[in-house]
Amino acid sequence: MLNWPIGIANVILLGLVFLDGGLYADSGLQVVYVALQVYGWWVWLYGGDGRDGLPVRRTRRTEWAALIAAGAAGTALLTWSLSVWTDSTVPFWDALTTAISLMAIYGQSRKLLESWWLWITADLVYIPLYFYKDLKLTSALYVIFLTLCVFGLLAWRRDFRARAVPGPGPAPVAA
């Protein structure tokens, strides 16, 4: 649960770093992240059945279709916008990582197991992108984030499997 408020502080600071580095979509993404972090925090606390904690679950096919469509449209729109209205030297990569990250944060806020794969994908693009943009410390930070994503995936997978395995049935009644 503490990940949400710590994440809010993190994204504010990263937004300033990205703005200074000319990664405008990533900088703007941090503003969106603040709102999504507040939303995710609330959903984790009260979004489950009976307004209790939210359980980890798999992403449904319809959710995947919507996420992929939104991600593709977002990447195209952001690439165009960054190419036309900014001096970005990496408009496609900035747009792609922004779109994947939005897909991932949505999934994380809903505790969708596969959201970790989206984060891992984004981090695998972010690491060389930040290095290329001479944000070497940020690139190193994202290596740490990538490691945390792997741990998150493993933890959520264990949680999902533990909930999916039925408990022992009722004890047989002696005749």
C-alpha positions, 0 to 999 in steps of 0.5 A, spaced: 500 500 500 505 504 501 507 504 494 502 508 492 504 515 496 511 513 494 510 512 487 506 519 487 513 523 490 517 519 485 513 521 479 513 528 480 520 528 481 521 524 474 517 529 471 522 534 472 527 530 470 524 528 463 522 535 462 529 537 462 531 532 458 526 533 452 522 527 453 515 531 453 511 525 453 514 522 459 514 528 463 506 529 461 505 522 463 507 523 470 502 528 471 497 523 469 500 518 473 499 522 479 491 522 478 492 514 476 496 513 482 491 516 487 485 512 483 490 505 484 491 507 491 483 507 492 481 501 488 486 497 492 483 499 498 476 499 496 475 496 489 474 489 491 467 485 492 464 488 498 468 494 497 474 490 500 481 489 498 482 488 490 484 481 488 489 479 483 486 477 476 488 475 469 486 480 464 480 478 460 480 478 452 476 484 451 480 488 456 486 486 452 483 488 445 481 495 448 488 496 451 492 494 445 487 499 441 488 504 446 496 503 446 496 503 438 492 509 438 496 513 443 502 511 440 500 514 433 497 520 436 503 522 441 508 520 435 505 525 431 504 530 436 511 530 438 513 530 431 509 536 429 509 541 436 516 539 439 523 539 438 523 531 441 529 527 438 525 521 439 518 522 438 516 515 437 520 512 442 517 517 447 510 516 445 511 508 445 513 508 452 508 513 454 502 509 451 505 502 454 506 505 461 499 508 461 496 501 459 501 498 465 498 503 470 491 501 468 492 494 469 496 495 475 490 499 478 486 494 477 491 488 479 491 485 472 497 480 473 499 481 466 500 489 467 507 487 470 509 484 463 507 491 460 511 494 465 517 490 463 516 491 456 516 499 457 522 498 462 526 494 456 525 500 452 526 506 457 533 503 459 536 504 453 532 510 451 534 514 457 541 512 456 541 515 449 538 521 452 544 522 457 540 520 463 544 515 465 542 515 472 535 515 470 537 509 466 540 505 472 534 507 476 530 503 471 534 497 471 532 497 478 525 498 476 525 492 471 528 488 477 522 490 482 517 488 476 520 481 476 519 481 483 512 484 482 510 479 477 512 473 481 509 475 487 502 477 484 503 470 480 503 466 487 497 470 490 493 469 484 495 461 484 494 461 491 487 464 490 485 459 484 487 453 488 481 450 492 482 449 499 480 443 502 473 440 502 469 438 508 471 433 512 468 426 510 462 424 515 463 418 519 458 413 518 
